[in-house]
């Protein structure tokens, strides 16, 4: 009887090992097929003044077994366009803030308090601090876990740097324009580990991200979500994969959900390229008022 139990246990362990190996193979195959579908898609590519707009709506569950809508701006390193931050003391749509600053294009920025309207991550514009890192309710010293990357602008060119644990670390840095967001997704070509115990990370949402390719090309991405069977959005691990497929060696997540917006001056009827979800309609009119933006000029 004892020998029988040992034999049964051995057989069961072998079955589990085979199952795990098969699952890993399937997962690798799925990622490879997804990346091929993404890269080889018939992208709608439009040359703008100093940047390129790329769009594609995947409708046959080709990306992570789901339907997805991607809007991407790529700014070549030799472009005359420069990147800037903007902030409003009251919540204001991305498009309105962009028009106020005569932007050619814009995306929503970092996280903010929807009741008070203030940024909850560090934000400094032209040497003036307009947003501070707000800790979690049970933590009065350290930053929230997602405040893990800072965008630094130098003459309109972007760099990404990992943050340090201190909540006021950014205040010690001598940069005129800084925006903390996160999580930081990719740094020095390496995908970073995510907090998989957070639904913010694991659930699919509309996402906004910004990154850099190895050659210095700036990438601004908006992924639509919250429209069942039309566009489901991405988890953060899936967002990392997408940014890597685009060739990014540096990338960071920005505010998402109903905030996710991509605006281009003169585009369509209202300049909104993607499908913001705040009106719960699959159209271009569901833009959410936000605290801050990143824009090209």
FENTA-V955844 format. One record per residue. N is the residue number from 1. RES is the residue in three letters. PHI is phi as a letter, one per 30 degrees, with the letter a starting at -180 (NA if undefined). OMEGA is omega in whole degrees, -180 to 180 (NA if undefined). Layout:
N|RES|PHI|OMEGA ; N|RES|PHI|OMEGA
//
This chain:
1|UNK|NA|180 ; 2|UNK|d|178 ; 3|UNK|e|179 ; 4|UNK|d|179 ; 5|UNK|d|179 ; 6|UNK|d|179 ; 7|UNK|d|180 ; 8|UNK|d|179 ; 9|UNK|d|179 ; 10|UNK|d|179 ; 11|UNK|d|-178 ; 12|UNK|d|178 ; 13|UNK|d|178 ; 14|UNK|d|179 ; 15|UNK|d|180 ; 16|UNK|d|180 ; 17|UNK|d|178 ; 18|UNK|d|180 ; 19|UNK|d|-180 ; 20|UNK|d|178 ; 21|UNK|d|180 ; 22|UNK|d|-180 ; 23|UNK|d|179 ; 24|UNK|d|178 ; 25|UNK|d|180 ; 26|UNK|d|-179 ; 27|UNK|d|178 ; 28|UNK|d|180 ; 29|UNK|d|-179 ; 30|UNK|d|-180 ; 31|UNK|d|179 ; 32|UNK|d|180 ; 33|UNK|d|177 ; 34|UNK|d|-179 ; 35|UNK|d|178 ; 36|UNK|d|178 ; 37|UNK|d|-179 ; 38|UNK|d|-175 ; 39|UNK|d|-175 ; 40|UNK|c|180 ; 41|UNK|d|178 ; 42|UNK|d|-176 ; 43|UNK|d|171 ; 44|UNK|d|-175 ; 45|UNK|c|-178 ; 46|UNK|b|177 ; 47|UNK|d|176 ; 48|UNK|c|-180 ; 49|UNK|d|177 ; 50|UNK|j|177 ; 51|UNK|a|-180 ; 52|UNK|b|174 ; 53|UNK|c|176 ; 54|UNK|b|-180 ; 55|UNK|b|171 ; 56|UNK|a|177 ; 57|UNK|c|179 ; 58|UNK|d|-172 ; 59|UNK|c|-178 ; 60|UNK|b|177 ; 61|UNK|h|-177 ; 62|UNK|d|-175 ; 63|UNK|c|-179 ; 64|UNK|h|180 ; 65|UNK|h|-178 ; 66|UNK|b|174 ; 67|UNK|d|-174 ; 68|UNK|b|175 ; 69|UNK|b|-177 ; 70|UNK|c|171 ; 71|UNK|b|-172 ; 72|UNK|b|169 ; 73|UNK|c|174 ; 74|UNK|c|-179 ; 75|UNK|c|-179 ; 76|UNK|d|-177 ; 77|UNK|d|-180 ; 78|UNK|c|-180 ; 79|UNK|d|176 ; 80|UNK|d|-177 ; 81|UNK|d|179 ; 82|UNK|b|-177 ; 83|UNK|c|-179 ; 84|UNK|b|171 ; 85|UNK|c|171 ; 86|UNK|b|-175 ; 87|UNK|b|175 ; 88|UNK|b|-179 ; 89|UNK|d|172 ; 90|UNK|b|-178 ; 91|UNK|d|-174 ; 92|UNK|b|-178 ; 93|UNK|e|177 ; 94|UNK|e|-178 ; 95|UNK|d|-179 ; 96|UNK|d|177 ; 97|UNK|d|180 ; 98|UNK|d|180 ; 99|UNK|d|179 ; 100|UNK|d|-178 ; 101|UNK|c|178 ; 102|UNK|h|-180 ; 103|UNK|d|173 ; 104|UNK|d|178 ; 105|UNK|a|-179 ; 106|UNK|a|170 ; 107|UNK|b|175 ; 108|UNK|d|-173 ; 109|UNK|c|-174 ; 110|UNK|d|-172 ; 111|UNK|d|-177 ; 112|UNK|a|177 ; 113|UNK|d|-175 ; 114|UNK|d|177 ; 115|UNK|d|-177 ; 116|UNK|d|178 ; 117|UNK|i|-177 ; 118|UNK|d|174 ; 119|UNK|d|177 ; 120|UNK|c|172 ; 121|UNK|b|-178 ; 122|UNK|d|178 ; 123|UNK|b|178 ; 124|UNK|b|-178 ; 125|UNK|b|-180 ; 126|UNK|h|177 ; 127|UNK|i|-180 ; 128|UNK|c|178 ; 129|UNK|d|-179 ; 130|UNK|c|179 ; 131|UNK|a|180 ; 132|UNK|b|177 ; 133|UNK|d|178 ; 134|UNK|c|-179 ; 135|UNK|d|175 ; 136|UNK|d|-174 ; 137|UNK|e|-177 ; 138|UNK|c|-176 ; 139|UNK|b|-179 ; 140|UNK|c|-177 ; 141|UNK|c|-173 ; 142|UNK|c|-178 ; 143|UNK|d|172 ; 144|UNK|d|-173 ; 145|UNK|d|-176 ; 146|UNK|d|-180 ; 147|UNK|d|-168 ; 148|UNK|c|179 ; 149|UNK|b|180 ; 150|UNK|b|174 ; 151|UNK|d|178 ; 152|UNK|c|178 ; 153|UNK|c|177 ; 154|UNK|b|-176 ; 155|UNK|h|177 ; 156|UNK|i|177 ; 157|UNK|c|-173 ; 158|UNK|c|167 ; 159|UNK|b|177 ; 160|UNK|c|178 ; 161|UNK|b|176 ; 162|UNK|d|179 ; 163|UNK|d|174 ; 164|UNK|c|-174 ; 165|UNK|d|-177 ; 166|UNK|e|-178 ; 167|UNK|d|-177 ; 168|UNK|c|-178 ; 169|UNK|e|-177 ; 170|UNK|d|-177 ; 171|UNK|d|-180 ; 172|UNK|d|-177 ; 173|UNK|d|-175 ; 174|UNK|c|175 ; 175|UNK|b|-177 ; 176|UNK|d|-175 ; 177|UNK|b|-176 ; 178|UNK|b|176 ; 179|UNK|b|176 ; 180|UNK|c|179 ; 181|UNK|a|175 ; 182|UNK|k|3 ; 183|UNK|d|168 ; 184|UNK|d|-172 ; 185|UNK|c|-177 ; 186|UNK|b|177 ; 187|UNK|b|-178 ; 188|UNK|h|177 ; 189|UNK|i|-177 ; 190|UNK|c|174 ; 191|UNK|d|-178 ; 192|UNK|c|-180 ; 193|UNK|d|180 ; 194|UNK|c|175 ; 195|UNK|d|-175 ; 196|UNK|d|175 ; 197|UNK|c|180 ; 198|UNK|c|178 ; 199|UNK|d|174 ; 200|UNK|e|-179 ; 201|UNK|d|-169 ; 202|UNK|d|-179 ; 203|UNK|d|178 ; 204|UNK|d|179 ; 205|UNK|b|164 ; 206|UNK|e|-179 ; 207|UNK|b|170 ; 208|UNK|b|-179 ; 209|UNK|b|177 ; 210|UNK|b|-177 ; 211|UNK|a|179 ; 212|UNK|b|171 ; 213|UNK|d|-178 ; 214|UNK|e|-178 ; 215|UNK|d|179 ; 216|UNK|j|177 ; 217|UNK|d|178 ; 218|UNK|d|-179 ; 219|UNK|b|176 ; 220|UNK|c|-172 ; 221|UNK|b|169 ; 222|UNK|b|178 ; 223|UNK|c|-179 ; 224|UNK|d|180 ; 225|UNK|a|178 ; 226|UNK|i|172 ; 227|UNK|b|-175 ; 228|UNK|e|179 ; 229|UNK|i|177 ; 230|UNK|c|176 ; 231|UNK|a|-170 ; 232|UNK|c|-176 ; 233|UNK|i|-174 ; 234|UNK|b|164 ; 235|UNK|d|180 ; 236|UNK|d|173 ; 237|UNK|d|177 ; 238|UNK|d|177 ; 239|UNK|d|176 ; 240|UNK|e|179 ; 241|UNK|e|-179 ; 242|UNK|d|180 ; 243|UNK|d|177 ; 244|UNK|d|178 ; 245|UNK|d|178 ; 246|UNK|d|177 ; 247|UNK|j|-178 ; 248|UNK|d|173 ; 249|UNK|c|173 ; 250|UNK|b|180 ; 251|UNK|a|179 ; 252|UNK|b|176 ; 253|UNK|d|175 ; 254|UNK|c|176 ; 255|UNK|e|-178 ; 256|UNK|b|-178 ; 257|UNK|i|-179 ; 258|UNK|d|179 ; 259|UNK|d|-172 ; 260|UNK|d|-176 ; 261|UNK|b|171 ; 262|UNK|b|-177 ; 263|UNK|c|171 ; 264|UNK|b|-177 ; 265|UNK|e|178 ; 266|UNK|i|-177 ; 267|UNK|d|178 ; 268|UNK|h|-176 ; 269|UNK|d|-177 ; 270|UNK|b|178 ; 271|UNK|i|-177 ; 272|UNK|d|-175 ; 273|UNK|d|-175 ; 274|UNK|c|-178 ; 275|UNK|c|180 ; 276|UNK|e|-167 ; 277|UNK|c|-172 ; 278|UNK|d|177 ; 279|UNK|c|178 ; 280|UNK|i|176 ; 281|UNK|b|-179 ; 282|UNK|d|179 ; 283|UNK|b|-177 ; 284|UNK|c|-174 ; 285|UNK|c|-175 ; 286|UNK|c|-176 ; 287|UNK|d|179 ; 288|UNK|c|171 ; 289|UNK|d|-178 ; 290|UNK|b|-178 ; 291|UNK|d|-171 ; 292|UNK|a|-177 ; 293|UNK|b|165 ; 294|UNK|c|-177 ; 295|UNK|b|177 ; 296|UNK|c|178 ; 297|UNK|b|NA
//
